[in-house]
Every structure is written in structure tokens, then in C-alpha cells.
Amino acid sequence: MPDTEHTDGGKRQEPDGTTLTVEEWIELMNRHDSFDQYAKKRKKEQREKRREEQE
């Protein structure tokens, strides 16, 4: 990948032109989706709470 000079003197890499499939894009976005992460955390907490109540 060619490097180009950045205005602050640092170098940044240019994209290589590859694209993600729809599935790869969705998976990538889900990893960074705070609402999805929050929902997973809440479900986990609810499961743990139910287990404690059953004991």
C-alpha cells in the first residue's frame, strides 16, 4: 500500500481497494455496536440472577 504524507508530518496508509462482504460488514459492525453489547450484558445478568434465585 502506498503511504502518503499527512499534514501533521506523519504517514498514513491508503486503503488497498478491497471491500468486505455484507456478512463481514455486519459482523464487524456488531462487534462495535454498543447497544448489542449492552443487550448481551443484560441477558447475561438476567441469567445469572435467575440461577441465583433457583439455588
N, C-alpha and C positions, 0 to 999 in steps of 0.2 A: 504494500500500500504506500502510495507517495505521501510524504509529510509536507505540510505547508507551514510557513511561518505564521504565527499568531500575532496579534497586535501587541500582546504583552511580552513578546520575545520568546515565549515557549512554543513548542511544536505540538500540533495536534494531528491525529491521523484522519485521513479522508476515508469515507466508507468504501468498501470494496465492491459494492453493487449487488451483493447477494440479498435476497429477500427471504422472509420467513413464510412458511405455510400458514394458513388460517389457524390450524391446530396449534402450531408452535407459538403463534402470536397470542392466542387465547391463554395458553399455559403460562407464558411469560407475564401477561397482564394479571392473571390470577395470583401469581406469586407476590405481586406488589400491590394487590388490592386490599386496602386497609379494612374495608367493610367485610370482605370474605374472611380475612384473618380474625376479625372481631367475632364473626359468626361462629367460626371454628372454636375459638376460645370459649365462647358462651356455651356451646354444645358440650364441650369437654367439662366445663364447670358443672353443668346440669347433670351429666352422667355421674361425676364424682359425688355430687350431693345425693343423688338417688341411691348410690351404692352405700354411702354412709348411713342413710336412713334405713336401708334394708338390714344392716348389721345389728 
